[in-house]
């Protein structure tokens, strides 16, 4: 996977997901991919160390994809070189009773990264225009003043919600958060094979839920909703990347290549310099410490 053009995977104009590959063609072996991922992980971790010391930027990474697309394992493998202080993972599931008493973005604001840290949203604020769009009856649970019945969840409702999400991302970017969003693009056949493995390998049985098959039956609905969400909200400041996900090892390397390339664009990420007074007295501080021997 040499000389990857990472911008080729960025959504800069309307796309059709059906026209996008779900498999990266590569001659690299599994061992070579793992070695490259380790190299990339260390480079990204070094940048994060500088960010932590500097305290200027936070990084918000959004991961979306159909069930079994590899979000969990990607997080585990790409970020294992990080200092544990530097990365926090949030997995957003069905809203709790408390969360439903607030607006739908409230819990996502609470999970935003501190400056100097990475926050990874494993499933993101986009669940509010994906799962709820496939199942609009879920919106009734939000108890919104202008939504009395499912028919109120109409085209105007979704347009307003997409605008709110774009405003949310613009707001956090303007306040020092780097926002990058990734869709792990899995084929329906590959998902079928991965679900079968969950059933056939006893150690993975716990991952399977009958609900997986119910959602799989709505595959085309989800693809349409993902495509629309990506096209509406891939912006210059908060871009979407479509990652072919049928080969997990290759997908992780591509994700890491993109992340590293994006972080390198920030030329003002650097370790803070010592105060002039401290710098001028380094010899004296060294003398004090060595005299204790």
FIDOSE-425280 format. One record per residue (C-alpha): residue in three letters; x, y, z. Coordinates in nm, 2 decimals, always signed. Each point is the difference from the previous one (the first is absolute). Layout:
BEGIN
(ALA,(X,Y,Z)),
...
***
This chain:
BEGIN
(UNK,(+0.00,+0.00,+0.00)),
(UNK,(+0.28,+0.24,-0.10)),
(UNK,(-0.07,+0.35,-0.12)),
(UNK,(-0.36,+0.01,+0.11)),
(UNK,(-0.19,+0.31,-0.12)),
(UNK,(-0.20,+0.06,+0.32)),
(UNK,(-0.20,+0.28,-0.16)),
(UNK,(-0.15,-0.26,-0.24)),
(UNK,(-0.21,-0.13,+0.29)),
(UNK,(-0.13,+0.34,+0.11)),
(UNK,(-0.35,+0.10,-0.10)),
(UNK,(+0.03,+0.34,-0.17)),
(UNK,(-0.30,-0.04,-0.23)),
(UNK,(-0.32,-0.21,+0.00)),
(UNK,(+0.06,-0.37,-0.01)),
(UNK,(-0.19,-0.32,-0.06)),
(UNK,(+0.11,-0.26,+0.25)),
(UNK,(-0.09,-0.28,-0.24)),
(UNK,(+0.28,+0.13,-0.23)),
(UNK,(+0.26,-0.01,+0.27)),
(UNK,(+0.22,-0.30,+0.05)),
(UNK,(-0.04,-0.20,+0.33)),
(UNK,(+0.34,-0.17,-0.05)),
(UNK,(+0.35,+0.16,-0.02)),
(UNK,(+0.21,-0.17,-0.27)),
(UNK,(+0.34,-0.06,+0.15)),
(UNK,(+0.30,-0.24,-0.05)),
(UNK,(+0.11,+0.06,+0.36)),
(UNK,(+0.00,-0.31,+0.23)),
(UNK,(-0.18,+0.00,+0.33)),
(UNK,(+0.34,+0.03,+0.17)),
(UNK,(+0.10,+0.30,-0.21)),
(UNK,(-0.33,+0.17,+0.08)),
(UNK,(+0.04,-0.06,+0.37)),
(UNK,(+0.36,+0.14,-0.01)),
(UNK,(-0.12,+0.31,-0.19)),
(UNK,(-0.28,+0.05,+0.25)),
(UNK,(+0.24,-0.01,+0.29)),
(UNK,(+0.22,+0.26,-0.17)),
(UNK,(-0.29,+0.23,-0.06)),
(UNK,(-0.14,-0.05,+0.35)),
(UNK,(+0.33,+0.11,+0.15)),
(UNK,(+0.02,+0.31,-0.22)),
(UNK,(-0.36,+0.10,+0.09)),
(UNK,(+0.07,-0.06,+0.37)),
(UNK,(+0.30,+0.24,-0.02)),
(UNK,(-0.21,+0.27,-0.14)),
(UNK,(-0.26,-0.06,+0.28)),
(UNK,(+0.28,+0.04,+0.26)),
(UNK,(+0.08,+0.34,-0.15)),
(UNK,(-0.37,+0.09,+0.00)),
(UNK,(-0.03,-0.10,+0.36)),
(UNK,(+0.29,+0.22,+0.11)),
(UNK,(-0.12,+0.29,-0.21)),
(UNK,(-0.37,-0.01,+0.09)),
(UNK,(-0.12,+0.18,-0.31)),
(UNK,(-0.20,-0.26,-0.20)),
(UNK,(-0.22,-0.29,+0.08)),
(UNK,(-0.08,-0.27,-0.26)),
(UNK,(-0.35,-0.15,-0.05)),
(UNK,(-0.01,-0.31,-0.21)),
(UNK,(-0.34,-0.13,-0.11)),
(UNK,(-0.03,-0.36,-0.11)),
(UNK,(-0.32,-0.13,-0.17)),
(UNK,(-0.07,-0.32,-0.18)),
(UNK,(-0.24,-0.29,-0.02)),
(UNK,(+0.02,-0.27,+0.27)),
(UNK,(+0.32,-0.21,-0.03)),
(UNK,(+0.18,+0.27,-0.20)),
(UNK,(+0.29,-0.01,+0.24)),
(UNK,(-0.03,+0.32,+0.20)),
(UNK,(+0.10,-0.16,+0.34)),
(UNK,(+0.31,-0.19,-0.14)),
(UNK,(+0.11,+0.31,-0.19)),
(UNK,(+0.00,+0.21,+0.31)),
(UNK,(+0.19,-0.27,+0.20)),
(UNK,(+0.27,-0.05,-0.27)),
(UNK,(+0.06,+0.35,-0.12)),
(UNK,(+0.02,+0.17,+0.34)),
(UNK,(+0.18,-0.26,+0.21)),
(UNK,(+0.32,+0.21,-0.03)),
(UNK,(-0.17,+0.29,+0.18)),
(UNK,(+0.06,+0.11,+0.35)),
(UNK,(-0.32,-0.10,+0.17)),
(UNK,(-0.04,+0.36,+0.12)),
(UNK,(-0.02,+0.12,-0.35)),
(UNK,(-0.31,-0.18,-0.14)),
(UNK,(-0.35,-0.06,+0.12)),
(UNK,(-0.25,-0.22,-0.19)),
(UNK,(-0.38,+0.06,+0.02)),
(UNK,(-0.25,-0.25,-0.13)),
(UNK,(-0.34,+0.15,-0.04)),
(UNK,(-0.29,-0.25,+0.03)),
(UNK,(-0.37,+0.05,+0.06)),
(UNK,(-0.05,+0.32,+0.19)),
(UNK,(-0.05,-0.03,+0.37)),
(UNK,(-0.30,+0.14,+0.19)),
(UNK,(+0.22,+0.29,+0.11)),
(UNK,(+0.13,+0.07,-0.35)),
(UNK,(-0.35,+0.00,-0.14)),
(UNK,(-0.08,+0.29,+0.24)),
(UNK,(+0.25,+0.21,-0.19)),
(UNK,(+0.04,+0.09,-0.37)),
(UNK,(+0.16,-0.28,-0.21)),
(UNK,(+0.34,+0.17,-0.03)),
(UNK,(+0.03,+0.05,+0.38)),
(UNK,(+0.18,-0.33,+0.07)),
(UNK,(+0.24,+0.07,-0.29)),
(UNK,(+0.10,+0.34,+0.13)),
(UNK,(+0.08,-0.17,+0.33)),
(UNK,(+0.23,-0.24,-0.17)),
(UNK,(+0.20,+0.25,-0.20)),
(UNK,(+0.38,-0.03,+0.04)),
(UNK,(+0.20,+0.22,+0.23)),
(UNK,(+0.27,+0.20,-0.18)),
(UNK,(+0.30,-0.23,-0.05)),
(UNK,(-0.21,-0.32,-0.01)),
(UNK,(-0.17,-0.22,-0.25)),
(UNK,(-0.37,-0.09,+0.04)),
(UNK,(-0.12,-0.29,-0.22)),
(UNK,(-0.37,-0.03,-0.05)),
(UNK,(-0.08,-0.36,-0.08)),
(UNK,(-0.33,+0.07,-0.15)),
(UNK,(-0.06,+0.37,+0.01)),
(UNK,(-0.25,+0.29,+0.00)),
(UNK,(-0.09,-0.13,-0.35)),
(UNK,(-0.20,-0.28,+0.16)),
(UNK,(-0.26,+0.27,+0.04)),
(UNK,(-0.04,+0.02,-0.38)),
(UNK,(+0.07,-0.36,-0.08)),
(UNK,(-0.17,-0.25,+0.24)),
(UNK,(-0.27,+0.26,+0.07)),
(UNK,(-0.06,+0.06,-0.37)),
(UNK,(-0.03,-0.37,-0.07)),
(UNK,(-0.22,-0.03,+0.31)),
(UNK,(-0.17,+0.34,+0.02)),
(UNK,(-0.23,-0.12,+0.28)),
(UNK,(+0.31,+0.03,+0.23)),
(UNK,(-0.03,+0.38,-0.03)),
(UNK,(-0.32,-0.02,+0.20)),
(UNK,(+0.21,-0.10,+0.31)),
(UNK,(+0.17,+0.34,-0.01)),
(UNK,(-0.33,+0.17,+0.09)),
(UNK,(+0.06,+0.30,-0.23)),
(UNK,(-0.26,+0.28,+0.01)),
(UNK,(-0.07,-0.01,-0.37)),
(UNK,(+0.00,-0.38,-0.05)),
(UNK,(-0.33,-0.15,+0.10)),
(UNK,(+0.00,-0.30,-0.24)),
(UNK,(+0.23,-0.17,-0.25)),
(UNK,(-0.14,+0.20,-0.29)),
(UNK,(+0.15,+0.31,+0.16)),
(UNK,(+0.35,-0.15,-0.05)),
(UNK,(+0.00,+0.13,-0.36)),
(UNK,(+0.25,+0.14,-0.25)),
(UNK,(+0.01,+0.34,+0.17)),
(UNK,(+0.07,-0.18,+0.33)),
(UNK,(+0.31,-0.17,-0.14)),
(UNK,(+0.12,+0.31,-0.18)),
(UNK,(-0.01,+0.19,+0.33)),
(UNK,(+0.18,-0.28,+0.18)),
(UNK,(+0.28,-0.02,-0.26)),
(UNK,(+0.04,+0.38,+0.03)),
(UNK,(+0.03,-0.04,+0.38)),
(UNK,(+0.27,-0.26,-0.03)),
(UNK,(+0.20,+0.21,-0.24)),
(UNK,(-0.03,+0.30,+0.24)),
(UNK,(+0.12,-0.23,+0.28)),
(UNK,(+0.31,-0.10,-0.19)),
(UNK,(+0.07,+0.35,-0.12)),
(UNK,(-0.02,+0.12,+0.36)),
(UNK,(+0.24,-0.25,+0.14)),
(UNK,(+0.25,+0.05,-0.28)),
(UNK,(+0.00,+0.37,+0.06)),
(UNK,(+0.08,-0.07,+0.36)),
(UNK,(+0.31,-0.21,-0.06)),
(UNK,(-0.13,-0.35,-0.08)),
(UNK,(+0.12,-0.18,-0.32)),
(UNK,(-0.30,-0.20,-0.13)),
(UNK,(+0.05,-0.31,-0.23)),
(UNK,(-0.27,-0.24,-0.09)),
(UNK,(+0.04,-0.35,-0.14)),
(UNK,(-0.26,-0.23,-0.16)),
(UNK,(+0.12,-0.37,+0.00)),
(UNK,(-0.15,-0.11,-0.33)),
(UNK,(-0.08,-0.37,+0.02)),
(UNK,(-0.16,-0.23,-0.26)),
(UNK,(-0.32,-0.18,+0.09)),
(UNK,(+0.17,-0.33,-0.09)),
(UNK,(+0.29,+0.07,+0.23)),
(UNK,(-0.24,+0.08,+0.29)),
(UNK,(-0.17,-0.33,-0.06)),
(UNK,(+0.33,-0.18,+0.03)),
(UNK,(+0.09,+0.18,+0.32)),
(UNK,(-0.34,-0.06,+0.16)),
(UNK,(+0.04,-0.37,-0.09)),
(UNK,(+0.34,-0.01,+0.17)),
(UNK,(-0.16,+0.14,+0.31)),
(UNK,(-0.24,-0.29,+0.01)),
(UNK,(+0.26,-0.27,-0.10)),
(UNK,(+0.28,+0.11,+0.23)),
(UNK,(-0.10,-0.05,+0.36)),
(UNK,(+0.23,+0.27,+0.14)),
(UNK,(-0.18,+0.25,-0.22)),
(UNK,(-0.36,-0.12,+0.07)),
(UNK,(-0.05,+0.28,+0.26)),
(UNK,(+0.03,+0.26,-0.28)),
(UNK,(-0.30,-0.13,-0.18)),
(UNK,(-0.35,+0.14,+0.05)),
(UNK,(-0.32,-0.10,-0.19)),
(UNK,(-0.04,+0.38,-0.04)),
(UNK,(+0.30,-0.01,-0.23)),
(UNK,(-0.21,-0.19,-0.26)),
(UNK,(-0.30,+0.23,+0.04)),
(UNK,(+0.22,+0.30,-0.08)),
(UNK,(+0.17,-0.19,-0.28)),
(UNK,(-0.34,-0.04,-0.17)),
(UNK,(+0.00,+0.38,-0.02)),
(UNK,(+0.34,+0.01,-0.17)),
(UNK,(-0.11,+0.21,-0.30)),
(UNK,(-0.19,+0.25,+0.22)),
(UNK,(+0.32,+0.05,+0.21)),
(UNK,(+0.21,+0.04,-0.31)),
(UNK,(-0.23,+0.28,-0.13)),
(UNK,(+0.01,+0.17,+0.34)),
(UNK,(+0.38,-0.02,+0.03)),
(UNK,(+0.04,+0.13,-0.35)),
(UNK,(-0.22,+0.30,+0.06)),
(UNK,(+0.16,+0.08,+0.34)),
(UNK,(+0.35,-0.02,-0.15)),
(UNK,(-0.09,+0.22,-0.30)),
(UNK,(-0.18,+0.26,+0.21)),
(UNK,(+0.27,+0.03,+0.27)),
(UNK,(+0.34,-0.05,-0.15)),
(UNK,(+0.15,+0.34,+0.03)),
(UNK,(+0.34,+0.16,-0.02)),
(UNK,(+0.03,+0.03,+0.37)),
(UNK,(-0.16,-0.34,+0.09)),
(UNK,(+0.05,-0.23,-0.29)),
(UNK,(-0.12,-0.36,-0.05)),
(UNK,(+0.22,-0.27,-0.12)),
(UNK,(-0.13,-0.33,-0.16)),
(UNK,(+0.22,-0.29,+0.10)),
(UNK,(-0.03,-0.33,-0.18)),
(UNK,(-0.05,-0.24,+0.29)),
(UNK,(-0.02,-0.35,-0.14)),
(UNK,(+0.37,-0.06,+0.09)),
(UNK,(+0.04,+0.11,+0.36)),
(UNK,(+0.38,+0.02,+0.00)),
(UNK,(+0.01,+0.22,-0.31)),
(UNK,(-0.28,+0.22,+0.13)),
(UNK,(+0.19,+0.07,+0.32)),
(UNK,(+0.31,+0.10,-0.19)),
(UNK,(-0.20,+0.23,-0.23)),
(UNK,(-0.17,+0.16,+0.30)),
(UNK,(+0.33,+0.06,+0.17)),
(UNK,(+0.16,+0.14,-0.32)),
(UNK,(-0.29,+0.25,-0.03)),
(UNK,(+0.02,+0.10,+0.37)),
(UNK,(+0.37,+0.05,-0.02)),
(UNK,(-0.03,+0.21,-0.32)),
(UNK,(-0.27,+0.22,+0.15)),
(UNK,(+0.19,+0.06,+0.32)),
(UNK,(+0.31,+0.10,-0.19)),
(UNK,(-0.19,+0.28,-0.16)),
(UNK,(+0.00,+0.18,+0.33)),
(UNK,(+0.34,+0.17,+0.00)),
(UNK,(-0.06,+0.17,+0.33)),
(UNK,(-0.01,-0.32,+0.20)),
(UNK,(+0.33,-0.01,+0.20)),
(UNK,(+0.13,-0.04,+0.35)),
(UNK,(-0.02,+0.32,+0.20)),
(UNK,(+0.33,+0.18,+0.06)),
(UNK,(+0.14,+0.06,+0.35)),
(UNK,(-0.06,+0.34,+0.15)),
(UNK,(+0.31,+0.22,-0.06)),
(UNK,(+0.07,+0.03,+0.37)),
(UNK,(+0.00,-0.37,+0.04)),
(UNK,(+0.21,-0.05,-0.31)),
(UNK,(+0.26,+0.25,+0.13)),
(UNK,(+0.03,-0.18,+0.33)),
(UNK,(+0.03,-0.36,-0.13)),
(UNK,(+0.37,-0.02,+0.10)),
(UNK,(-0.09,+0.11,+0.36)),
(UNK,(-0.28,-0.25,+0.03)),
(UNK,(+0.23,-0.28,-0.13)),
(UNK,(+0.26,+0.11,+0.26)),
(UNK,(-0.25,-0.02,+0.28)),
(UNK,(-0.11,-0.35,-0.10)),
(UNK,(+0.35,-0.14,-0.05)),
(UNK,(+0.12,+0.14,+0.34)),
(UNK,(-0.25,-0.23,+0.17)),
(UNK,(+0.20,-0.31,-0.10)),
***
